[in-house]
Amino acid sequence: MKIDFTHHQSAHCENGVISNLMKFNGFQISEPMVFGIGSGLLFCYIPFLKINHAPAITYRTMPGQIFKKFAKRVGIKIEREKFKNPEKAKERLDENLKNNNPVGLQVGVFNLPYFPDEYRFHFNAHNLIVYGKQDDTYLISDPIMETITSLTEKELERVRFAKGAFAPKGHIYYPVNFPDELSLDKAIIKGIKNTCKDMLAPIPIVGVRGIRLTANLVRKWPHKKGVKKANHYLGQIVRMQEEIGTGGGGFRYIYAAFLQESGKILKNEKLAKLSEEMTIIGDLWRDFALDASRIYKNRSVKKDAYNDVAAQMDILADKEEVFFKKLKKAIA
């Protein structure tokens, strides 16, 4: 069983899975367009959820939400299913492959053998596509990989039923119904409004307020938690930013590309200018990550290093607050 499927590399797994499945079904939708319409951009500090023994920080919406919102806004129906029984999960996967239907899977990355060791940690919200099977080996299109790869039945079962936070439980999903033509104009505006609402939300842990809260915590961690734990927590911020998907800076670049593409579709020059601003903000996130990594790797020469990176986060919060207020007005 091998479906005639074309692999396209992307910056982020969920965006890439959606874009690739849409292309397979005859709709040429770019990764940035998927991300923007699906309101993927976010910042959230989640103290009650621990990943690698540190509070979770996300620069994007919860796993699965991008596809859910994208599909609803462009008029696509998605079939989703989770399983308690690995054998039933395998049967459903094989059934789709026999029907010439490539499918998206949510998996854990820790046991993905084709991932480099430094990227294999306990994170269960990775997405990939299975597009075929040869003997006991599944053919895999992992959007963040340059080329196609493969997993044995046992390897795939292991990552499909990984334990811990966001446990995938064999999660399988794929589009089942499409409109005759995708209408993007209204979907783009809905996506932008949703992102502006999230980033400007009056909730302490979400959006620009969440960035400011995290900055304040960064200042306190060395004194309250000790340097060792503070370094671990700071490393968590950078890992969630730069190693999980595309993180803070990378997601900002994708969003900038979305605004540029949307500006042409909506004939709105303001969006093109805001795209340039978001690119600059992405650069600042990358600068922050570099300085923060020097601290937890004990390579920083700055005397007040923690306060310095916290101040960078405050600046980022200010810039993003101004940015999303302008973006909200640009599509009003």
C-alpha positions as CSV (number, residue, x, y, z in Angstrom):
1,M,0.0,0.0,0.0
2,K,1.6,3.2,-1.1
3,I,-0.5,6.3,-1.8
4,D,0.7,8.8,-4.5
5,F,1.6,11.4,-1.9
6,T,4.0,14.4,-2.3
7,H,6.0,15.3,0.8
8,H,6.6,19.0,1.4
9,Q,8.8,20.2,4.2
10,S,7.4,22.8,6.6
11,A,8.6,24.9,9.5
12,H,6.0,23.4,12.0
13,C,4.4,20.0,12.2
14,E,0.7,20.7,12.6
15,N,0.7,23.5,9.9
16,G,2.6,21.2,7.6
17,V,0.3,18.2,8.1
18,I,-2.7,20.4,7.3
19,S,-1.1,22.1,4.3
20,N,0.1,18.7,2.9
21,L,-3.3,17.0,3.4
22,M,-5.0,19.9,1.7
23,K,-2.6,19.8,-1.3
24,F,-3.2,16.0,-1.6
25,N,-6.9,16.8,-1.9
26,G,-6.4,19.5,-4.5
27,F,-6.3,22.7,-2.5
28,Q,-3.0,24.7,-2.7
29,I,-2.9,26.2,0.8
30,S,0.4,27.5,2.2
31,E,1.7,26.7,5.7
32,P,1.4,30.4,6.8
33,M,-2.2,30.6,5.6
34,V,-3.1,27.5,7.6
35,F,-1.4,29.0,10.7
36,G,-3.0,32.4,10.4
37,I,-6.6,31.2,9.6
38,G,-6.2,28.7,12.4
39,S,-5.2,31.4,14.8
40,G,-2.1,29.5,15.8
41,L,-0.1,32.4,17.3
42,L,-0.2,32.7,21.1
43,F,1.8,33.0,24.3
44,C,0.7,31.2,27.4
45,Y,2.4,30.4,30.7
46,I,0.9,27.3,32.2
47,P,2.2,26.8,35.8
48,F,-0.1,23.8,36.5
49,L,1.2,21.8,33.6
50,K,4.8,20.4,33.9
51,I,6.9,19.3,31.0
52,N,10.4,18.0,31.8
53,H,9.8,19.1,35.4
54,A,9.3,22.7,34.6
55,P,6.2,24.9,33.9
56,A,4.9,24.6,30.4
57,I,5.1,27.7,28.1
58,T,3.6,27.7,24.7
59,Y,4.0,30.2,21.8
60,R,1.1,28.6,19.9
61,T,-2.5,27.4,20.6
62,M,-3.2,24.0,22.1
63,P,-2.5,21.0,19.8
64,G,-5.2,20.3,17.3
65,Q,-6.8,23.8,17.6
66,I,-5.1,25.1,14.4
67,F,-6.7,22.4,12.3
68,K,-10.0,22.6,14.1
69,K,-10.3,26.4,13.6
70,F,-8.9,26.3,10.0
71,A,-11.4,23.7,9.0
72,K,-14.4,25.4,10.5
73,R,-13.5,28.8,8.9
74,V,-13.0,27.4,5.4
75,G,-15.8,24.9,5.5
76,I,-14.0,21.6,5.8
77,K,-15.2,18.6,7.9
78,I,-12.5,16.6,9.8
79,E,-12.8,13.1,11.1
80,R,-11.0,12.5,14.4
81,E,-10.6,9.4,16.6
82,K,-8.7,8.3,19.6
83,F,-8.3,4.7,20.9
84,K,-7.8,2.7,24.0
85,N,-6.8,-0.4,22.1
86,P,-3.6,-0.1,20.0
87,E,-4.8,-3.0,17.7
88,K,-8.0,-1.1,16.9
89,A,-5.9,2.0,16.2
90,K,-3.7,0.1,13.8
91,E,-6.7,-1.4,12.1
92,R,-8.3,2.0,11.5
93,L,-5.0,3.3,10.1
94,D,-4.6,0.4,7.7
95,E,-8.2,0.8,6.6
96,N,-7.6,4.4,5.6
97,L,-4.4,3.5,3.7
98,K,-6.3,0.8,1.8
99,N,-8.8,3.4,0.9
100,N,-6.0,5.7,-0.6
101,N,-6.4,8.1,2.3
102,P,-3.3,9.6,3.9
103,V,-3.9,10.5,7.5
104,G,-2.5,12.8,10.2
105,L,-1.3,11.3,13.5
106,Q,-0.5,12.9,16.8
107,V,2.6,11.2,18.4
108,G,5.2,11.6,21.1
109,V,8.7,12.6,19.9
110,F,10.8,10.8,22.6
111,N,10.8,7.5,20.8
112,L,11.0,8.7,17.2
113,P,14.1,7.0,15.9
114,Y,14.7,9.4,13.1
115,F,14.8,12.4,15.4
116,P,18.3,13.6,16.5
117,D,19.0,12.8,20.2
118,E,18.9,16.4,21.3
119,Y,15.3,16.7,20.1
120,R,14.0,13.5,21.6
121,F,12.3,14.4,24.9
122,H,8.9,13.8,26.4
123,F,6.6,16.0,24.2
124,N,3.5,14.3,22.9
125,A,2.0,16.9,20.5
126,H,4.0,16.2,17.4
127,N,2.2,15.6,14.1
128,L,3.0,13.6,11.0
129,I,1.4,11.9,8.1
130,V,1.2,8.2,7.3
131,Y,0.8,7.7,3.5
132,G,1.6,4.0,3.0
133,K,2.7,0.6,4.3
134,Q,5.2,-1.9,3.0
135,D,5.2,-5.2,4.9
136,D,5.4,-4.2,8.6
137,T,6.8,-0.7,7.9
138,Y,4.8,2.5,7.6
139,L,5.8,5.2,5.2
140,I,6.0,8.5,7.0
141,S,5.8,12.1,5.8
142,D,7.0,14.1,8.8
143,P,6.6,17.8,7.7
144,I,9.6,19.1,9.6
145,M,12.0,16.5,8.0
146,E,13.6,17.2,4.7
147,T,12.7,13.8,3.2
148,I,10.3,11.0,3.8
149,T,11.0,8.4,6.4
150,S,9.5,5.3,7.9
151,L,8.6,3.5,11.2
152,T,8.0,-0.1,11.9
153,E,4.6,-1.2,13.3
154,K,6.1,-1.4,16.8
155,E,7.8,1.9,16.5
156,L,4.7,3.7,15.4
157,E,2.5,2.1,18.0
158,R,5.0,3.2,20.7
159,V,4.8,6.9,19.7
160,R,1.1,6.8,19.0
161,F,0.5,5.6,22.6
162,A,3.2,7.6,24.4
163,K,2.4,8.4,28.0
164,G,2.4,11.8,29.9
165,A,1.0,15.3,29.1
166,F,-1.0,15.5,25.9
167,A,-0.9,11.7,25.6
168,P,-2.0,11.1,21.9
169,K,-4.0,7.9,22.6
170,G,-3.6,6.8,19.0
171,H,-5.1,10.1,17.7
172,I,-5.8,9.9,14.0
173,Y,-7.4,12.7,11.9
174,Y,-8.1,13.6,8.3
175,P,-10.4,15.8,6.2
176,V,-13.5,14.1,4.8
177,N,-15.6,16.8,3.2
178,F,-14.7,19.9,1.2
179,P,-16.5,22.8,-0.3
180,D,-16.4,23.3,-4.0
181,E,-14.2,26.3,-3.5
182,L,-12.3,27.6,-0.5
183,S,-13.3,31.1,0.4
184,L,-10.4,32.7,2.3
185,D,-11.4,36.3,2.7
186,K,-13.7,35.9,5.7
187,A,-11.6,33.1,7.1
188,I,-8.5,35.3,7.2
189,I,-10.4,38.1,9.0
190,K,-11.8,35.6,11.5
191,G,-8.4,34.2,12.1
192,I,-6.8,37.6,12.7
193,K,-9.6,38.7,15.0
194,N,-9.2,35.6,17.1
195,T,-5.4,36.0,17.4
196,C,-5.8,39.7,18.4
197,K,-8.3,38.7,21.0
198,D,-6.1,36.0,22.5
199,M,-2.9,38.1,22.5
200,L,-4.7,41.1,24.2
201,A,-6.8,39.0,26.6
202,P,-7.3,40.3,30.1
203,I,-5.9,37.1,31.6
204,P,-2.6,37.1,33.5
205,I,-1.1,34.0,31.9
206,V,-2.2,34.6,28.3
207,G,-0.9,36.8,25.5
208,V,1.0,40.0,26.3
209,R,0.1,39.8,30.0
210,G,1.4,36.2,30.0
211,I,4.8,37.5,28.6
212,R,4.9,40.2,31.3
213,L,4.1,37.6,34.0
214,T,6.8,35.3,32.8
215,A,9.3,38.2,32.8
216,N,8.6,38.9,36.4
217,L,9.0,35.2,37.3
218,V,12.4,35.1,35.5
219,R,13.6,37.9,37.7
220,K,12.5,36.0,40.9
221,W,13.6,32.5,40.0
222,P,17.3,32.7,41.0
223,H,16.3,33.9,44.5
224,K,13.2,31.8,45.0
225,K,14.2,28.6,43.2
226,G,18.0,28.7,43.4
227,V,20.3,29.1,40.4
228,K,20.2,25.4,39.3
229,K,16.4,25.3,39.1
230,A,16.2,28.8,37.7
231,N,18.5,27.8,34.9
232,H,16.4,24.7,34.2
233,Y,13.2,26.8,34.1
234,L,14.9,29.4,31.8
235,G,16.1,26.5,29.6
236,Q,12.5,25.4,29.4
237,I,11.4,28.8,28.0
238,V,14.1,28.6,25.3
239,R,13.3,24.9,24.5
240,M,9.6,25.6,24.1
241,Q,10.5,28.7,22.0
242,E,13.2,27.3,19.7
243,E,13.1,23.5,19.7
244,I,9.4,22.5,19.9
245,G,8.1,23.2,16.4
246,T,9.4,26.6,15.6
247,G,8.6,28.3,18.8
248,G,8.4,32.0,19.6
249,G,10.6,33.6,16.9
250,G,9.7,31.1,14.2
251,F,6.0,31.3,14.8
252,R,6.3,35.1,14.5
253,Y,8.0,34.7,11.1
254,I,5.3,32.4,9.9
255,Y,2.6,34.9,11.1
256,A,4.5,37.6,9.2
257,A,4.3,35.5,6.0
258,F,0.6,35.0,6.6
259,L,0.0,38.7,6.9
260,Q,2.0,39.4,3.7
261,E,0.0,36.8,1.8
262,S,-3.3,38.0,3.3
263,G,-2.5,41.6,2.4
264,K,-2.5,40.6,-1.3
265,I,-5.7,38.5,-1.0
266,L,-7.6,41.2,0.9
267,K,-5.9,44.1,-1.0
268,N,-4.9,45.6,2.3
269,E,-1.6,47.4,2.3
270,K,-1.6,47.8,6.1
271,L,-1.2,44.0,6.5
272,A,2.0,44.1,4.4
273,K,3.5,46.8,6.7
274,L,2.5,44.9,9.8
275,S,4.1,41.8,8.3
276,E,7.4,43.7,8.4
277,E,6.9,44.7,12.0
278,M,6.2,41.1,13.0
279,T,9.4,40.0,11.4
280,I,11.3,42.5,13.6
281,I,9.5,41.1,16.7
282,G,10.5,37.6,15.6
283,D,14.2,38.8,15.5
284,L,13.9,40.1,19.0
285,W,12.5,36.8,20.3
286,R,15.5,35.1,18.7
287,D,17.9,37.6,20.4
288,F,16.2,36.9,23.7
289,A,16.6,33.1,23.2
290,L,20.3,33.5,22.5
291,D,21.0,35.6,25.6
292,A,18.9,33.3,27.8
293,S,20.7,30.2,26.5
294,R,24.0,31.8,27.5
295,I,22.8,32.1,31.0
296,Y,21.7,28.5,31.6
297,K,24.8,27.2,29.8
298,N,26.9,29.4,32.1
299,R,28.3,31.4,29.2
300,S,26.9,34.8,30.0
301,V,29.3,37.5,31.0
302,K,26.6,40.0,32.1
303,K,26.4,40.8,35.8
304,D,22.7,41.1,36.0
305,A,21.8,38.5,33.3
306,Y,18.4,37.4,34.6
307,N,17.1,40.9,34.9
308,D,18.5,41.6,31.5
309,V,16.6,38.9,29.7
310,A,13.5,39.7,31.8
311,A,13.7,43.3,30.5
312,Q,13.9,41.9,27.0
313,M,10.6,40.1,27.6
314,D,9.0,43.2,28.9
315,I,10.0,45.0,25.7
316,L,8.6,42.2,23.6
317,A,5.3,42.4,25.5
318,D,5.1,46.1,24.9
319,K,5.9,45.7,21.2
320,E,3.3,42.9,20.7
321,E,0.7,44.8,22.6
322,V,1.1,47.8,20.2
323,F,1.3,45.4,17.2
324,F,-1.9,43.5,17.9
325,K,-3.8,46.7,18.6
326,K,-2.8,48.0,15.2
327,L,-3.6,44.7,13.6
328,K,-7.0,44.7,15.1
329,K,-7.7,48.2,13.6
330,A,-6.2,47.2,10.2
331,I,-9.0,44.7,9.6
332,A,-11.8,46.5,11.4
